[in-house]
Amino acid sequence: MDFLRPASWEEALAAKAEHPTAVPIAGGTDVMVEINFDHRRPEYLLDLNRIELLREWEVGEENVRLGASVPYTQIMENLRAELPGLALASHTVASPQIRNRGGVGGNLGTASPAGDAHPALLAAGAEVEVESVRGSRFIPIDEFYTGVKRNALQPDELIKTVHVKKADGPQQYSKVGTRNAMVIAVCAFGLALHPETRTVRTGIGSAAPTPIRAKEAEAFLNAALEEGGFWDNGKIITPAIAKQFADLCSAAANPIDDVRGTAKYRRHAVGIMARRQLGWTWEQYRGAGRTLEGAA
């Protein structure tokens, strides 16, 4: 196994173009596990730890530009207000040591359905900026996952940045695991309210071959909130609407039975998390509305 260690982003792109099968490594929290257990033996490892721009983030007027190697700890500590769903997801990642090393780029590169960041990125509507010596392009998060542990990257491309719109409403994230830490998700769910567009987005992890959205559930809830005037009047969402939303989220899941949980349990848990998160986020939205009304 050859170890490539570029000193700049340009060198990294050139190395990836010359060796398209090279496996990028930054935090190494996924790749090194596979190598240590002899599940993977790549011909080349492409070390990105010297690439400073991958560890940088920038908060703009509307969006957050998040370098692929920004550690989860930094997201938790510095971007909780702008990216609340992703910050909550980051908090559930493994242990402090791994949160200090791992980043969103690794989750995206591995594209495991159990990756903790995926539901939050789907709910937020992120875009992934990838680059090669041929140029750069933006991939909407909905188009990024192409199969089990497969993504839309071309062989010569590297993940550079994740662009996420700053939260304009409450966001939530939940994860079911067999213990409280150092655990792969049995299933996970993310929810984001987008009051500016009067829409709701979801993300489901570890309950389908790829990370997915519950699109029928979103369409139902978007219509129910609009028809009932909920965005304007701030009324409590009725139990019937919450139940139908949860049921549709459960139905969107396409899980398997494995050592961590049964398919039946995963579907049930997705519905429970969806219903609870809808209640939590809507109460936050109503509370924010009351605060604004009182200040007016």
N, C-alpha and C positions, 0 to 999 in steps of 0.2 A: 504494500500500500504506500503510495507516494503522498507526501504532505506538501500542499501548495500554500504559501503564506504571502499573499500580496500586501503591499504597503499602502495602496491607495485604491479607491473605487475603480478607477480606470484600469489598474492592473488586475483587479478582481474580474472585471468584465472580459478583459483580454484572456485571462486564464480560463474562464468558463467557456469562451468561444473556442479556445484551443482544445479544451478537455470537456466536452459537453456532459460526460457521465460523472464528472466530479461532484461529490456531495458537499454542499455548503455546511459549515459548522461555525456556530457563534457561541451560544450558551452551551450547546452540546448535551442538553438534558434529555433529549430523545435519541439523538444519533449515537452517543457513546454507550447508552444502554443496549442498543441493538448490536453494536460492535462487540461489546464485552460479553454478550450472550451468544456471539457468533451467529446472530440472525442476519447479519449484513456484513459484507466484506467488499467495500467499494475499491476500485482501482486507485482513485484519487480522493483525498479530502481537501476541501478548499476552506482554509481558515480565514474567517472574516473579522477576527477580533481586533485587528489593527485599523479597521475602517471606522474612523471617528464619526462620520456623518450618519452611520447606521444607529448610533446611540444618542442622536439628537432629536429633540422634539420642539415644535413651535406652535403656539396658540395664536391663531389669526382671528380676524373679525368674525368669521363664520365657521371656520374649520380648524381642526387640530391636525397637524402634520406630525405623524409618529414614526420615527425611524424603526426599521425592522428589528433592531437589537436593543431597543429601549427595555430595560428590565421591568418585570411586573412590579417590583417594589417601587420603582420610580413612578409608574402609572398610579399606584395606590396613593403615594405621598403627594404627588404634584398635579394630578389630573382628575381628582375625584369630582370636582364641580363640573368640569367640561365633559367628562366621559364617565358618568356615574355607573352605568351598566358594566363597562369594561373594568372599572376599578373594583367593583364587587366581584366580578369573575376572577380578577387577578388575585384577590384575597384568598380564593379557594385553591389556588395552584399549590399543590404539594407542600413544601416546607419553606421556611425563610431562606435557606441556602439556595434552593432551586429558584425561588422568586427573585433572588439577587442575580441569577445568571440567565434564566430563560426570558424570552421575549415573544411578542406576537408573531414575528416573522417565522420563528421556529414552528409554532402551531400551524401557520398557513402553509409552510413548506412541507410539513409532514402530512397535513390534511387528514389527520385521523378524525373520525366522527366524534371521538371522545375528547378532542382538544377543548380546553376550558374557555378559550377566548371566542370560539366560533359563534355561539348563540348571541353573545353581546354584540359582535360585529354585524351579524345579520339583522338584529333588531335595530341597530343604529343606522344601517344602510351605508356601510363603509365602502371605500374604493381602494384597491390595491395597486400601487404604482410599481411596475416591474421594468427592468431595463436590460439591454444587451448592447453589444457594440453596434447593433443595427439601429438603436434608438430606444425610446421609452414608450410605454402605453399604460393606460389605466383600465383595470378590470373590475367591474362592479362585483361586489361580494356575492351576489346571487349567481353570477356566472363563474365564480372561481373554482368551486368544487365540482369535479367532473366524474368522480367515482370513488370507490373505497380507497382511501389514501392516495388519491390522484387529484391533481389540480390543473389549472389552465396554463401553467408555465410552459414555454418552449424550452428545449434542451439547453439553449445558450443564455437563458434569462435568469436573473436574480431578483429577489424581492428587495426593493429599496425602501419604500415608505408606505404606510397605511394612512389614508386620508379619511377622517371621520368628522361629520358635522357636529358642532358643539350642541349639546343637549338643549332643546328648547322646552322640554317637559320631563316629567319623572321617568326613571328607568329602573328596572329591577333585574335580578339574576338569582337563580337558585340551582343548587346541585345536590343530587342524591348520591351518597357514597356509602360504602360498607363500614367506614369509620370517619373520623373528623379530619384527618390529615394524611398526606402521602397516599392518596387514593385516586384511582381512575374513576371517572364518573360512571355510575350506573345509568343515569340520564341527567340531563341539565336543560334549563329553560331560561330564556331571556325575553323581556318585554320592554318596549319603549313607546311612550306616548309622544306624538308629534303634534302639539296643538297648532303650530303655524300652518300645517297642511291638513289638520283635523284627521289624522290617520294614526293607526296603531300598527307596529311591526313586531314580529316575534322571531325567535330563534330556538331551535331544538337541537340538542346535542346528545350523542350516544344512544339514539333511539331510531336510527335509520342508517342506511349505508353511507350517507354523507350528512353533514350538517344541513338542516333544512329550515324553511319557514312554514308555519301553518297558515297558508294563504287563504283557504276557505274560512278559517276562523277569523282572520283579519278582515276579510270582506264582510262577513256577517257583523262583526263588532263595529266596523266603520259605518255601515248602514244603520245599525241600531242606534249608535250615538248621534248620528246626524238626524235621523228621523225623529228621535225623541228630544232633540234640542239639548242634549246633555252637555255639549261643549259650552253652550251659552248659559244654561240655568244652573249647572253644577250640581244637579240632583244626584242622589245616590243611585248607582247602577242596580237595577232590580235583580233579585236572585235568579229569575228565569233567564235573563240575558247572560249573567255570569256563568250559569250552568251550561247553556248552549255553547258559549265560547269555549269553556273547558272541554266539553264533549268533542267539539270540532278539533281542538288541539290534540286530544288523545287520538282521534281518528287519523290525523295527519302523520302520526308516528308509524314507522314501519320497522320495528325492532326485531331482534333475534333473542333466543334463549342462549345464555352462556353462563360462565362460572360466577359472574357478578350479579345476574338477575334474570328473571324470565321476561319474555316479551309481554305477557299479560301484566306483570308488575310495572314494567316500564311505561306502558300506555296509561295505566292508572296513575302513576306518579306524575307523568307529564300533565294530565288533566288537573290534578291537585295543585301543582305548582302554578299552572296557568290561572286557575281561579284565585288563588291567594295573591299572586302578583298583580292581577287586575284590581283586586281590592286595595292593595297597598298603594299602587301608583295612582289610582283614582282618588284616594283619600289625600295623597300629596297634592294632586292637581286641584282638588276642591279647597284644600287649605291654602295653597298659594293664591287662588282666586279670592278667598275671603280676605287675605292679607292685603292684596292689591285694592280691593274695594274699600277696606277700612282706611287705607292711606290716601285714597282719592279725595 
